Amino acid sequence: MVALELAPHKVRVNVICPGAIETNINESTEKKDLEKVQVPVEFPQGAMPLTDGKPGTAEEVAKLVLFLASDLSSHITGTENVD
């Protein structure tokens, strides 16, 4: 909806949905009292089909951001970009 509203002003709107990304957040995050904040999560069966279960990297997400910010993506708006 925002993409349609802003199109007359030449503003493109996209969203990046990176999924599983390999980071070192576990090494730099202190965990305490996790039992109080647990949310039940259901994961689909099987591995990620595009990568056979391998997570993406921060560099891959950065490349997508760079692409969307460049003139190469001038005809892309109102879409989810999955990495």
ZIDA-V538444 format. One record per residue. N is the residue number from 1. D_LAST is the distance of its C-alpha to the last C-alpha in Angstrom with 2 decimals. Layout:
n->N d_last->D_LAST
n->N d_last->D_LAST
This chain:
n->1 d_last->22.08
n->2 d_last->21.60
n->3 d_last->20.20
n->4 d_last->23.41
n->5 d_last->25.63
n->6 d_last->24.54
n->7 d_last->24.31
n->8 d_last->28.08
n->9 d_last->27.62
n->10 d_last->25.00
n->11 d_last->22.30
n->12 d_last->18.78
n->13 d_last->16.70
n->14 d_last->12.97
n->15 d_last->10.79
n->16 d_last->7.39
n->17 d_last->6.44
n->18 d_last->4.59
n->19 d_last->6.77
n->20 d_last->8.82
n->21 d_last->9.07
n->22 d_last->12.23
n->23 d_last->14.73
n->24 d_last->18.51
n->25 d_last->18.92
n->26 d_last->21.22
n->27 d_last->23.57
n->28 d_last->23.98
n->29 d_last->24.30
n->30 d_last->27.69
n->31 d_last->27.77
n->32 d_last->30.83
n->33 d_last->31.97
n->34 d_last->28.73
n->35 d_last->30.79
n->36 d_last->31.44
n->37 d_last->27.87
n->38 d_last->26.30
n->39 d_last->24.55
n->40 d_last->24.51
n->41 d_last->21.08
n->42 d_last->20.59
n->43 d_last->17.80
n->44 d_last->17.47
n->45 d_last->19.28
n->46 d_last->17.92
n->47 d_last->15.01
n->48 d_last->11.36
n->49 d_last->12.17
n->50 d_last->9.66
n->51 d_last->10.33
n->52 d_last->13.69
n->53 d_last->13.07
n->54 d_last->11.93
n->55 d_last->9.71
n->56 d_last->7.23
n->57 d_last->9.23
n->58 d_last->10.09
n->59 d_last->10.76
n->60 d_last->7.36
n->61 d_last->6.56
n->62 d_last->10.11
n->63 d_last->9.87
n->64 d_last->7.67
n->65 d_last->10.35
n->66 d_last->13.00
n->67 d_last->12.24
n->68 d_last->12.43
n->69 d_last->15.52
n->70 d_last->17.11
n->71 d_last->19.45
n->72 d_last->17.28
n->73 d_last->15.41
n->74 d_last->18.80
n->75 d_last->18.69
n->76 d_last->15.46
n->77 d_last->16.23
n->78 d_last->16.10
n->79 d_last->12.73
n->80 d_last->9.69
n->81 d_last->6.53
n->82 d_last->3.78
n->83 d_last->0.00
